[in-house]
């Protein structure tokens, strides 16, 4: 049984940067994984929800984007919860539903170095493996140093992928995997869309059409 790679976030809305990252993960991990899940947070704990699209709308937009890829799915399970969407709690629910599978939680290096400030951030390895995608000038040496700072017992082992590094700590493992990043943000999409500017090729075509179909509702929420 293969692993599942998980991309979490608010996805307000999903854009081509998210989609391209999912594709790069799928290609880098290859036969290690069965699928990539895009897992939207229903109630992000550190973001005001006043300008968020409703959860069902964000799920719909993600569904439009992932439709062409049989290995890519939108996981809507956070919609079942009323409490804040802390990663620690989300991974508990996901591991219960995917018993026997390794869960590989993906995060950028800017979030990785902040794990000590997350809710149970340094305990995440009890519930998942981590894949760190470096951004900017975050180096392999920085990854090894930061990992050993967070988990002093972490050890370098044979890499799982080409061009990557693998460290283990107890039963958990942390993968360092250089991947291309597209410099696109959801805030940029919202600003351009509200201004009436074209967002073609910044979001998948299905997302463009879905936004237009609900223009008045979405304009009211994003304004």
SENURO-259252 format. One record per residue (C-alpha): x, y negated, z; residue in one letter; residue number from 1. Coordinates in nm, 3 decimals, decimal comma. Layout:
<nodes>
NODE:X:Y:Z:a:NUM
...
</nodes>
This chain:
<nodes>
NODE:0,000:0,000:0,000:x:1
NODE:0,153:-0,327:-0,113:x:2
NODE:0,176:-0,649:0,082:x:3
NODE:-0,037:-0,962:0,048:x:4
NODE:0,122:-1,303:0,005:x:5
NODE:-0,086:-1,582:0,157:x:6
NODE:-0,091:-1,950:0,065:x:7
NODE:-0,280:-2,154:0,325:x:8
NODE:-0,385:-2,517:0,319:x:9
NODE:-0,676:-2,755:0,290:x:10
NODE:-0,679:-2,757:-0,094:x:11
NODE:-0,868:-3,087:-0,118:x:12
NODE:-0,852:-3,014:-0,410:x:13
NODE:-0,633:-2,731:-0,536:x:14
NODE:-0,393:-2,853:-0,806:x:15
NODE:-0,141:-2,713:-1,053:x:16
NODE:0,137:-2,727:-0,793:x:17
NODE:-0,052:-2,476:-0,579:x:18
NODE:-0,133:-2,259:-0,877:x:19
NODE:0,221:-2,262:-1,014:x:20
NODE:0,361:-2,174:-0,670:x:21
NODE:0,127:-1,873:-0,656:x:22
NODE:0,250:-1,760:-0,998:x:23
NODE:0,615:-1,800:-0,896:x:24
NODE:0,555:-1,599:-0,577:x:25
NODE:0,386:-1,321:-0,774:x:26
NODE:0,676:-1,303:-1,017:x:27
NODE:0,947:-1,325:-0,751:x:28
NODE:0,803:-1,058:-0,522:x:29
NODE:0,687:-0,832:-0,804:x:30
NODE:0,597:-0,478:-0,691:x:31
NODE:0,633:-0,573:-0,323:x:32
NODE:0,285:-0,727:-0,326:x:33
NODE:-0,059:-0,626:-0,449:x:34
NODE:-0,200:-0,977:-0,462:x:35
NODE:-0,166:-1,341:-0,365:x:36
NODE:-0,443:-1,493:-0,153:x:37
NODE:-0,519:-1,864:-0,154:x:38
NODE:-0,672:-1,915:0,189:x:39
NODE:-0,838:-2,254:0,246:x:40
NODE:-0,873:-2,384:0,601:x:41
NODE:-1,228:-2,461:0,704:x:42
NODE:-1,127:-2,699:0,985:x:43
NODE:-0,760:-2,805:0,958:x:44
NODE:-0,656:-2,893:1,314:x:45
NODE:-0,431:-3,188:1,229:x:46
NODE:-0,632:-3,359:0,957:x:47
NODE:-0,944:-3,575:0,975:x:48
NODE:-1,229:-3,400:0,796:x:49
NODE:-1,427:-3,711:0,704:x:50
NODE:-1,290:-3,714:0,346:x:51
NODE:-1,275:-3,339:0,301:x:52
NODE:-1,485:-3,167:0,043:x:53
NODE:-1,721:-2,916:0,206:x:54
NODE:-1,564:-2,577:0,251:x:55
NODE:-1,793:-2,412:-0,003:x:56
NODE:-1,703:-2,674:-0,264:x:57
NODE:-1,330:-2,621:-0,209:x:58
NODE:-1,382:-2,244:-0,234:x:59
NODE:-1,572:-2,293:-0,560:x:60
NODE:-1,293:-2,506:-0,707:x:61
NODE:-1,031:-2,248:-0,608:x:62
NODE:-1,245:-1,974:-0,761:x:63
NODE:-1,250:-2,161:-1,091:x:64
NODE:-0,871:-2,189:-1,085:x:65
NODE:-0,786:-1,829:-0,994:x:66
NODE:-1,035:-1,662:-1,228:x:67
NODE:-0,786:-1,590:-1,510:x:68
NODE:-0,543:-1,403:-1,280:x:69
NODE:-0,647:-1,056:-1,156:x:70
NODE:-0,375:-1,054:-0,888:x:71
NODE:-0,479:-1,395:-0,745:x:72
NODE:-0,779:-1,440:-0,517:x:73
NODE:-0,952:-1,700:-0,304:x:74
NODE:-0,997:-1,569:0,050:x:75
NODE:-1,297:-1,751:0,208:x:76
NODE:-1,282:-1,588:0,552:x:77
NODE:-1,210:-1,916:0,733:x:78
NODE:-1,564:-2,024:0,648:x:79
NODE:-1,688:-1,776:0,908:x:80
NODE:-1,519:-1,965:1,192:x:81
NODE:-1,628:-2,285:1,365:x:82
NODE:-1,307:-2,345:1,561:x:83
NODE:-0,993:-2,520:1,430:x:84
NODE:-0,804:-2,322:1,166:x:85
NODE:-0,479:-2,252:1,349:x:86
NODE:-0,249:-2,023:1,150:x:87
NODE:-0,197:-1,800:1,455:x:88
NODE:-0,569:-1,728:1,481:x:89
NODE:-0,616:-1,694:1,107:x:90
NODE:-0,342:-1,433:1,086:x:91
NODE:-0,499:-1,235:1,367:x:92
NODE:-0,826:-1,210:1,176:x:93
NODE:-0,650:-1,135:0,848:x:94
NODE:-0,432:-0,861:0,999:x:95
NODE:-0,743:-0,698:1,146:x:96
NODE:-0,906:-0,692:0,803:x:97
NODE:-0,594:-0,578:0,620:x:98
NODE:-0,470:-0,310:0,856:x:99
NODE:-0,170:-0,126:0,723:x:100
NODE:-0,064:-0,408:0,490:x:101
NODE:0,224:-0,644:0,539:x:102
NODE:0,110:-1,007:0,530:x:103
NODE:0,364:-1,252:0,388:x:104
NODE:0,275:-1,607:0,488:x:105
NODE:0,423:-1,867:0,253:x:106
NODE:0,538:-2,208:0,371:x:107
NODE:0,768:-2,480:0,246:x:108
NODE:1,095:-2,554:0,421:x:109
NODE:0,955:-2,883:0,557:x:110
NODE:0,692:-2,685:0,749:x:111
NODE:0,930:-2,404:0,839:x:112
NODE:1,155:-2,632:1,044:x:113
NODE:0,845:-2,758:1,230:x:114
NODE:0,735:-2,411:1,343:x:115
NODE:0,840:-2,471:1,708:x:116
NODE:0,573:-2,745:1,723:x:117
NODE:0,296:-2,524:1,580:x:118
NODE:0,042:-2,345:1,794:x:119
NODE:0,221:-2,013:1,868:x:120
NODE:0,452:-2,100:1,580:x:121
NODE:0,744:-1,888:1,699:x:122
NODE:0,510:-1,594:1,762:x:123
NODE:0,393:-1,576:1,401:x:124
NODE:0,640:-1,296:1,326:x:125
NODE:0,426:-1,074:1,550:x:126
NODE:0,149:-1,102:1,291:x:127
NODE:0,320:-1,159:0,956:x:128
NODE:0,639:-1,193:0,761:x:129
NODE:0,736:-1,539:0,641:x:130
NODE:0,843:-1,657:0,298:x:131
NODE:1,023:-1,991:0,303:x:132
NODE:1,026:-2,184:-0,024:x:133
NODE:1,296:-2,454:0,000:x:134
NODE:1,217:-2,810:-0,102:x:135
NODE:1,462:-3,090:-0,174:x:136
NODE:1,815:-3,013:-0,058:x:137
NODE:1,727:-2,743:0,194:x:138
NODE:2,013:-2,494:0,156:x:139
NODE:2,067:-2,128:0,234:x:140
NODE:2,304:-2,231:0,512:x:141
NODE:2,036:-2,454:0,666:x:142
NODE:1,786:-2,168:0,647:x:143
NODE:2,017:-1,928:0,829:x:144
NODE:2,105:-2,188:1,092:x:145
NODE:1,743:-2,290:1,153:x:146
NODE:1,627:-1,929:1,167:x:147
NODE:1,887:-1,834:1,427:x:148
NODE:1,799:-2,144:1,626:x:149
NODE:1,431:-2,038:1,637:x:150
NODE:1,502:-1,666:1,680:x:151
NODE:1,853:-1,611:1,822:x:152
NODE:1,835:-1,237:1,749:x:153
NODE:1,765:-1,289:1,378:x:154
NODE:2,002:-1,099:1,151:x:155
NODE:2,085:-1,119:0,781:x:156
NODE:2,002:-0,796:0,596:x:157
NODE:2,003:-0,684:0,234:x:158
NODE:1,791:-0,929:0,030:x:159
NODE:1,448:-0,813:-0,086:x:160
NODE:1,451:-1,020:-0,404:x:161
NODE:1,684:-1,165:-0,661:x:162
NODE:1,826:-1,503:-0,560:x:163
NODE:1,675:-1,473:-0,212:x:164
NODE:1,789:-1,407:0,143:x:165
NODE:1,627:-1,182:0,400:x:166
NODE:1,657:-1,203:0,777:x:167
NODE:1,491:-0,981:1,033:x:168
NODE:1,393:-1,039:1,394:x:169
NODE:1,244:-0,738:1,565:x:170
NODE:0,977:-0,595:1,336:x:171
NODE:0,933:-0,925:1,152:x:172
NODE:1,121:-1,051:0,852:x:173
NODE:1,181:-1,393:0,702:x:174
NODE:1,243:-1,432:0,329:x:175
NODE:1,419:-1,733:0,181:x:176
NODE:1,314:-1,761:-0,183:x:177
NODE:1,407:-2,053:-0,408:x:178
NODE:1,105:-2,135:-0,625:x:179
NODE:1,026:-2,424:-0,859:x:180
NODE:0,805:-2,695:-0,709:x:181
NODE:0,581:-2,930:-0,904:x:182
NODE:0,563:-3,272:-0,741:x:183
NODE:0,184:-3,300:-0,737:x:184
NODE:-0,030:-3,379:-0,433:x:185
NODE:-0,398:-3,356:-0,354:x:186
NODE:-0,395:-3,722:-0,247:x:187
NODE:-0,264:-3,819:-0,592:x:188
NODE:-0,545:-3,623:-0,756:x:189
NODE:-0,807:-3,791:-0,539:x:190
NODE:-0,673:-4,139:-0,605:x:191
NODE:-0,662:-4,091:-0,982:x:192
NODE:-1,001:-3,924:-0,999:x:193
NODE:-1,168:-4,198:-0,795:x:194
NODE:-1,008:-4,460:-1,019:x:195
NODE:-1,155:-4,291:-1,327:x:196
NODE:-0,816:-4,183:-1,455:x:197
NODE:-0,756:-3,857:-1,641:x:198
NODE:-0,640:-3,568:-1,422:x:199
NODE:-0,598:-3,316:-1,706:x:200
NODE:-0,293:-3,091:-1,647:x:201
NODE:-0,275:-3,201:-1,282:x:202
NODE:-0,550:-2,955:-1,192:x:203
NODE:-0,670:-2,647:-1,383:x:204
NODE:-0,936:-2,715:-1,647:x:205
NODE:-1,201:-2,532:-1,447:x:206
NODE:-1,141:-2,768:-1,154:x:207
NODE:-1,177:-3,075:-1,380:x:208
NODE:-1,514:-2,949:-1,504:x:209
NODE:-1,635:-2,855:-1,155:x:210
NODE:-1,545:-3,200:-1,020:x:211
NODE:-1,734:-3,368:-1,302:x:212
NODE:-2,039:-3,149:-1,244:x:213
NODE:-2,062:-3,278:-0,884:x:214
NODE:-1,930:-3,627:-0,948:x:215
NODE:-2,164:-3,828:-0,722:x:216
NODE:-2,133:-3,594:-0,425:x:217
NODE:-1,754:-3,577:-0,450:x:218
NODE:-1,712:-3,950:-0,508:x:219
NODE:-1,909:-4,017:-0,189:x:220
NODE:-1,693:-3,777:0,014:x:221
NODE:-1,359:-3,891:-0,122:x:222
NODE:-1,433:-4,262:-0,104:x:223
</nodes>
